[in-house]
């Protein structure tokens, strides 16, 4: 039988420039089959540039805009936010599919009770830490704005929709900023640790809350870095998602 008669099979060959640490990282995060695609770059550009720009109110005072919200306009804002976030998740889903890793490559494993325990412990510790940061900022003349409480609905319909907004934000933003952005930066940049991906993810996440001013940017960036630590420590995207949801959902009862 001649060689031409054998079916040609494409065999995966590791990139010769990959280090042992990179190969270990790929194995641990189920990204051995990762392949860059056009959607990889589109997704990264959207996360790093486009999405943060959506939080900017050009030529307007965010406090005045939020103060002018009523039940109807608040509901429209909530629905618009959910549409944008689920569109973002669909973009990420398309990217991981083309990259041949699936959602497992960004930390979606089987949800377990330990994930809830991690989320509750993290949320308790993070509230204490961020409260200290906010007090420190206030002492140096950078108090956190209180306008964010104006987003919290008081009507029954709005409060029900807020629950869905909380889940959407927790699920989609953690999948995007922790699961996708951090792993893809590390893979593409061939970084040997999580330092640079964590910094970029935290800063971009903080920039998405630019409407809260400089204090908000600082606090949310620190919060983003803490979520990154939780993601790295557990190796799963579920603890950050659960903690993020509890944080936003809790705003119904403890508005800041």
C-alpha positions in Angstrom: 0.0 0.0 0.0 1.5 3.3 -1.1 1.8 6.3 1.2 -0.7 8.3 -1.0 -3.4 5.8 -0.1 -3.3 6.7 3.6 -5.7 9.5 4.6 -3.8 12.6 5.6 -4.6 13.5 9.2 -3.6 16.9 10.7 -1.6 16.3 13.8 -1.4 19.1 16.5 2.2 20.2 16.9 3.1 22.5 19.8 4.4 26.0 19.0 8.2 25.7 19.2 8.2 29.1 21.0 5.9 27.9 23.8 7.6 27.5 27.1 7.0 24.6 29.5 5.0 27.0 31.7 2.7 28.0 28.8 2.1 24.4 27.9 1.3 23.6 31.6 -1.1 26.6 31.7 -2.9 25.4 28.6 -3.3 21.9 30.1 -4.6 23.1 33.4 -7.1 25.5 31.8 -8.3 23.1 29.1 -6.8 25.3 26.4 -4.5 22.8 24.7 -6.4 23.2 21.4 -6.5 27.0 21.5 -6.3 28.6 18.0 -6.5 32.4 17.5 -9.2 33.6 15.1 -10.6 36.8 13.9 -13.2 36.7 16.6 -10.4 36.5 19.2 -9.2 40.0 18.2 -12.7 41.4 17.8 -13.6 40.2 21.2 -10.5 41.6 22.8 -11.0 44.9 21.1 -14.6 45.1 22.2 -13.7 44.3 25.8 -10.7 46.6 26.1 -11.9 49.6 24.0 -15.6 49.5 23.0 -17.3 48.3 26.1 -15.6 50.8 28.5 -16.5 53.6 26.1 -20.2 52.7 26.5 -20.1 53.7 30.2 -19.1 57.3 29.3 -21.7 60.0 29.3 -20.4 62.5 26.7 -20.9 66.0 27.8 -23.3 65.1 30.5 -23.1 64.9 34.3 -23.8 61.3 35.3 -25.3 62.4 38.6 -27.9 64.6 36.8 -28.8 61.8 34.4 -29.2 59.3 37.1 -31.2 61.7 39.2 -33.6 62.2 36.3 -34.5 58.6 36.0 -38.0 57.5 36.6 -39.5 54.0 36.8 -40.0 53.8 33.0 -36.6 55.1 31.9 -34.9 53.0 34.6 -36.6 49.9 33.2 -35.4 50.8 29.6 -31.9 51.3 30.9 -32.0 47.9 32.6 -33.3 46.1 29.5 -30.7 47.8 27.3 -28.0 46.8 29.7 -29.0 43.2 29.6 -29.2 43.2 25.8 -25.7 44.6 25.6 -24.3 42.1 28.1 -25.9 39.0 26.5 -24.6 40.2 23.1 -21.2 40.4 24.7 -21.5 36.9 26.0 -22.6 35.6 22.6 -19.5 37.2 21.1 -17.4 35.5 23.7 -19.2 32.2 23.0 -18.6 32.5 19.3 -14.9 33.3 20.0 -14.2 30.3 22.2 -16.0 28.0 19.7 -13.8 29.2 16.9 -10.8 28.9 19.1 -11.7 25.2 19.6 -11.7 25.4 23.4 -15.4 25.9 24.2 -16.5 27.5 27.5 -14.4 25.1 29.5 -11.3 27.0 28.3 -12.5 30.1 30.2 -13.3 28.3 33.5 -16.8 27.0 33.0 -16.7 23.7 34.8 -19.4 21.8 36.7 -20.9 24.1 39.4 -20.4 22.7 42.9 -21.4 23.7 46.5 -17.8 24.7 47.2 -18.2 27.5 44.6 -20.9 29.0 46.7 -18.8 28.8 49.9 -15.9 30.5 48.1 -18.3 33.2 46.8 -19.7 34.0 50.3 -16.3 34.1 51.9 -14.9 36.3 49.2 -17.9 38.7 49.3 -17.5 39.1 53.1 -13.8 39.8 52.9 -14.1 42.1 49.9 -16.8 44.3 51.5 -14.5 44.8 54.5 -11.5 45.6 52.3 -13.3 47.9 50.0 -15.0 49.8 52.9 -11.5 50.5 54.1 -10.4 51.7 50.7 -13.4 54.0 50.4 -12.7 55.5 53.9 -9.1 56.1 52.9 -10.2 57.8 49.7 -12.6 60.0 51.5 -9.9 61.1 53.9 -7.7 62.3 51.0 -10.6 64.2 49.4 -11.9 61.5 47.0 -15.2 60.3 48.4 -17.3 57.7 46.5 -20.3 59.3 44.8 -23.6 58.3 46.2 -25.5 58.7 42.9 -25.2 54.9 42.1 -28.0 54.4 44.6 -30.3 56.2 42.2 -30.1 53.2 39.9 -31.8 51.0 42.5 -35.5 50.7 41.7 -38.2 51.1 44.3 -41.2 49.8 42.3 -42.0 46.0 42.3 -41.5 45.5 38.6 -38.2 47.3 38.6 -36.9 45.3 41.6 -37.8 42.0 39.9 -36.1 43.1 36.7 -33.1 44.2 38.8 -32.7 40.5 39.9 -32.3 39.5 36.2 -29.9 42.5 35.7 -27.8 41.3 38.7 -27.6 37.7 37.3 -26.8 39.0 33.8 -24.0 41.3 35.0 -22.5 38.6 37.2 -22.6 35.9 34.5 -21.6 37.9 31.5 -19.1 40.3 33.0 -17.2 37.6 34.8 -17.2 35.4 31.8 -15.8 38.3 29.7 -13.4 40.1 32.0 -12.1 37.2 34.1 -12.7 34.1 32.1 -12.1 35.3 28.6 -9.9 38.5 28.8 -7.4 37.1 31.3 -6.9 33.7 29.7 -6.6 35.1 26.2 -4.2 37.8 27.2 -2.0 35.1 28.8 -2.2 32.8 25.8 -1.6 35.5 23.2 1.0 37.3 25.2 2.7 34.1 26.3 2.9 35.5 29.8 4.4 33.2 32.4 2.1 34.3 35.2 -1.2 36.2 35.8 0.2 39.6 36.7 -0.2 41.4 33.4 -3.6 39.8 32.6 -4.9 40.7 36.1 -3.8 44.3 35.8 -5.3 44.8 32.4 -8.5 43.1 33.4 -8.8 45.2 36.6 -8.1 48.5 34.9 -10.5 47.8 32.0 -13.2 46.7 34.5 -12.7 49.9 36.4 -12.9 52.0 33.3 -16.3 50.4 32.6 -17.5 52.2 35.7 -16.0 55.6 34.7 -19.4 57.2 35.4 -18.6 57.0 39.1 -15.6 59.3 38.7 -12.0 58.7 39.8 -13.0 57.2 43.2 -15.3 54.8 41.5 -12.6 53.8 39.0 -10.1 53.2 41.8 -12.5 51.1 43.9 -13.9 49.1 41.0 -10.4 48.4 39.6 -9.3 47.0 43.0 -12.5 45.0 43.2 -11.8 43.7 39.7 -8.3 42.6 40.8 -9.9 40.8 43.7 -12.3 39.0 41.4 -9.3 38.0 39.3 -7.6 36.5 42.4 -10.8 34.5 43.2 -10.8 33.2 39.6 -7.2 32.2 39.7 -7.4 30.7 43.2 -10.4 28.5 42.4 -9.6 27.7 38.8 -13.4 28.2 38.1 -15.5 31.1 36.8 -18.4 30.1 39.0 -17.2 31.6 42.3 -16.7 35.1 40.7 -20.1 34.8 39.0 -21.9 33.9 42.2 -20.1 36.6 44.2 -20.8 39.2 41.6 -24.5 38.3 41.5 -24.8 38.4 45.3 -23.1 41.8 45.3 -25.5 43.4 42.8 -28.6 41.6 44.2 -27.7 42.8 47.7 -27.9 46.4 46.5 -31.7 46.0 46.6 -31.4 45.8 50.4 -28.2 47.7 51.0 -27.9 50.5 48.4 -24.6 52.3 48.4 
